[in-house]
């Protein structure tokens, strides 16, 4: 299987000049733990995650070091800690060197990247644009549906694309959800914004020729 078979396509992103509070609100509202940061040309310039925002002066969680600890740290390290806890813009707290992959990257390579770099998600980039994201949760979703007696078949990938094509013009197609198809059985994961959207996604999957059964695990974002 490849990244394009499991990635979430409706990626929520922010700009580098967005206030950190707005980024935090976007994470909470969309039930995601990280946001790709894109410039005015929609090119990836960084990623901001929960880990970048947990040490904040606004909520009293900034690091408080003793004089002894401070003497053991470099001035640059202390300056970076200060920026993380006090910066107002996403560009000052985001990770700039983002580990990415392409849609055709095999899942085993995605897992290797996560393990090697101790990261929880990998943005999927094509022609310098973010087209999806694969998280640890997406890999677990595959594991939950794994069948040792059945190999991944090309027809499942065809069904996946058929489903994506069938909803591409719908306003709810860009929500942070994905569909995983294994042996013509579809699992819906992620989030939509209403009960009606949840029903629409399920109906679209059930109406996709070739899909024999649909399991709806979709949540509704607050």
N, C-alpha and C positions, 0 to 999 in steps of 0.2 A: 504494500500500500504506500501511497505517496501523500505528501502534505495536502495536496488539493482534494484528497478524498475525505479528509476529516476536519479541515480548517474551518473556522468561523469566518464567514465572508462579510457580514455586516459589522465591520470594525469601527468602533467609536474612537475618534481621534481628537486631539486638541492642537492649538497653535502654540508656538514657543512664548508668545507674549501674554498668554492667558494667565490670570491670577491663580495662584495655587488653590485658593478656596473653590474656584470654579471647577478646577480639575478634580478636586476631592468630591465635589457634588456630582460631577459626571460619573465618577466611579460608583458612587452609592446609587445614583438613579438608574444606572444601567447594569448594576450587579456585576461589575468587572473589577479586577484587582490591578489593572495597569492600562495605560493609554498610550498608543503611539503618538509621537509629536511630529507634525508635518509643517512644512513651510508654505508660502503662498503658491508654490508650484505643485503642492501636494506630495512633495518628496519627503521621505523619512529623514528626520534630523535628530531624533532621540526617542526615548521612552521614559515615561514617569509612572512609578508604581506606588503601591501602598507603603513599601519600605522607604521610599523617598520622603514620605510625608508624616511619618509617625513621631519624629522628633521635632516638635513645633512649639515655639514660645507661646503661641495663642492658647494652647491647651495645657501648658505647663509640663510638657514631656521632653523639653530640650535637655541635652546632656549637661550634668552639673559635676564638674570635675574638681577635685581638691587641688591645692597648690602643688602638692607632690606629683600628682598625675600630670599636671600641665608642664612641669619642668622636664618630664620624660618624653613629651611630645614636641614635634617640630612646630614652628610657627605656621607653616602651610597647613598642617593637619588640623590645627585649632581653627584656622581661618575657614577651612572647608566645613567643619562642624557648625561654625557660626552661620555660614551661608545656608546650609541645609535647614536650619531652624528658624531663620529670620527672612529669607528671600521671599519676595512677593510674586515673582514670575516663575512660570514653569521652566523656562530656559536656564534658570540658575540652580534648579534642583534635579533636573532630568539626567539620565544616563545618556551620554552622547555616543559612545561606541556600542552600537546595538548589534547583537548577534542575530543574523537573519538567515532565511533559507528561501528557496524558490518553490513554486508549486509542484515541480517534479521531484523534489528532494524526498528520498525514501524515509519512512517513519523511523527506521533504525538510526539514520543519521540525525534526525531531529532529537531522538532520545539521547544520542551521544553528545549533542550540543548542550542539552539541558544539564546533563551530568557533568560534563567537562567544565562548564562555566557557572555552575550552580545557579541556574536561572529557572523560572517557572513557566516561561512562555517564549515562543519564537515567532516574530512577525514574518509573514510570507510576502516577499517582494518580487514584483515583475516589472521590468523596465523602470526601476527606481521608484515605483509606486506600491503602496501597501495594498495588497489584494485579499489578505486574510491574516489569521493568527492561529497558531496551534499552541495549546496550553497542556500542562500535565493532565488536567481534567479530561481533555479530548482523548489522550492516550488511554486513560482509565476507561473511558466510554467504549473504546475499541476492545479492551480487555474484557469488559463485562459482557460483550457480545461474541467473544471469540469461541470458535468451535474447532477443537483439535482435529476433527474428522473431515472438515471441509476447508478447502483452500480458497483464497480470494480469487474471484473470477472476474474477467474483464466486463462481463455483462452488468455487474453491480456498479461499476464505474459509469457505464452508459446510463443506467437508471438514475444515478446521482445527477449527472448532467441534465438528464431529461427533466428532473424535478426542478433544478435551478433555472433552466430555461423557461419552465412553465410559469414561474412566479416573478420573473425578472422585472416585469413592468408594474408590479404591485407596490404600493407605498410601504407595506410592511415587510417587503423582501429584504430590506437592509437592517433588520433587527439582529441583535447578537445571538443568533441561534444557528445550529447546524444540523444536518441530517447524516446519519451513518447507516449505510446499507450493507448488509451482510447476507448473502444467499437469498436475495430478493426480499429480505425482512428489514424494515426501516425503523430506526430509533431517532426520535426528535429530542434534541438537547438544547439547553440554553434558555434565553428569555425573550418574551415579546412584551408588548405594552398594554394588552387588554385581553379579556376573555374572548372577544370576537376575533382578535388576531390569532389567538391560540387555536381557535376552532378552524380558522381559515387555513393555517399552516397544515393542520392535521388533514383537513379535507383535500388540500392540494397534494399531499403525499399519497393519500388513499386513491386519488384520481389519476395518479401517474401510472401509465400502462407498464406492467411488468412488476410493480411492487405488490407483493402478495399480502403483507400484513404491516401494520404501523403501531408502534408503541410510543405513546406521547408522554415524554418526561419534561415538557416545557414548563417553565415557571413564568410568572407575571411580575415584571419589574415594578417596584413600588413607585 
